[in-house]
Amino acid sequence: MAGGWAHDGAVNEQIEASINDELARMKAAKRPVGESLKFCAECEEEIPEARREALPGVKLCIDCMQDRDAAFKGRGGINRRGSKDSQLK
């Protein structure tokens, strides 16, 4: 496929870069940081010690985390190309 001044495979590299960026963003958003809380930040129930040791930095109990995960809505992807056709959606 002709890509103008771009080298062969440049389009695939852009797609892979977009996917890798999004995966890194999602992994960073799920990773807890800091010191674990003894009590849930939302419902104030005690977080079991086994959970605090397994996930350092955990802030929510299992029930609240499951509720948050169920309510998660993904965001749209990044338009690196910036073509008019893709902006008309």
C-alpha positions in Angstrom: 0.0 0.0 0.0 1.4 3.4 -1.0 2.0 5.6 2.0 3.4 8.8 0.5 6.7 9.7 2.1 6.2 7.1 4.9 8.2 3.9 4.8 6.6 0.5 4.4 4.9 -0.6 7.5 4.5 2.9 9.0 0.7 2.5 9.2 1.0 -0.7 11.1 3.6 0.9 13.4 1.1 3.7 14.2 -1.6 1.2 14.9 0.6 -0.8 17.2 1.8 2.3 19.0 -1.8 3.4 19.6 -2.6 -0.1 21.0 0.5 -0.1 23.2 -0.3 3.4 24.5 -3.8 2.5 25.5 -2.7 -0.8 27.1 -0.2 1.1 29.2 -2.8 3.7 30.2 -5.2 1.0 31.3 -2.6 -0.9 33.3 -1.5 2.2 35.1 -5.1 3.2 35.9 -5.7 -0.2 37.6 -2.5 -0.4 39.6 -2.9 0.8 43.2 -0.2 3.1 44.6 0.8 4.1 48.1 0.0 2.4 51.4 -3.0 0.1 51.6 -6.0 1.3 53.6 -7.3 -0.8 56.5 -10.8 0.3 55.7 -12.5 0.7 52.3 -12.5 4.3 51.0 -16.2 3.9 49.9 -18.1 1.7 52.3 -15.7 1.8 55.3 -15.8 -2.0 55.8 -12.5 -3.5 56.9 -10.3 -4.7 54.0 -9.0 -8.2 54.8 -5.3 -8.4 55.6 -4.7 -11.0 52.8 -6.1 -8.5 50.2 -3.9 -5.7 51.6 -0.8 -8.0 51.3 -1.7 -9.3 47.9 -2.3 -5.8 46.4 -0.1 -3.2 48.1 -1.8 0.2 47.9 -5.4 -1.2 47.7 -8.1 1.3 48.7 -11.3 -0.6 48.1 -12.9 -3.8 49.4 -13.7 -6.5 46.9 -17.4 -5.7 46.7 -16.7 -2.0 46.0 -14.0 -2.8 43.4 -16.4 -5.2 41.6 -19.1 -2.5 41.5 -16.6 0.0 40.1 -15.3 -2.4 37.5 -18.9 -3.2 36.4 -19.6 0.6 36.0 -16.4 1.2 33.9 -17.0 2.7 30.5 -14.2 2.7 28.0 -13.2 5.9 26.3 -12.7 6.4 22.6 -9.4 5.7 20.9 -6.8 8.2 19.8 -7.0 9.4 16.3 -3.3 9.7 15.4 -3.9 10.1 11.7 -6.3 13.1 12.0 -8.1 12.5 8.7 -11.3 14.4 8.0 -13.3 11.2 7.5 -12.4 9.9 11.0 -13.3 13.3 12.6 -16.8 13.3 11.1 -18.0 10.4 13.3 
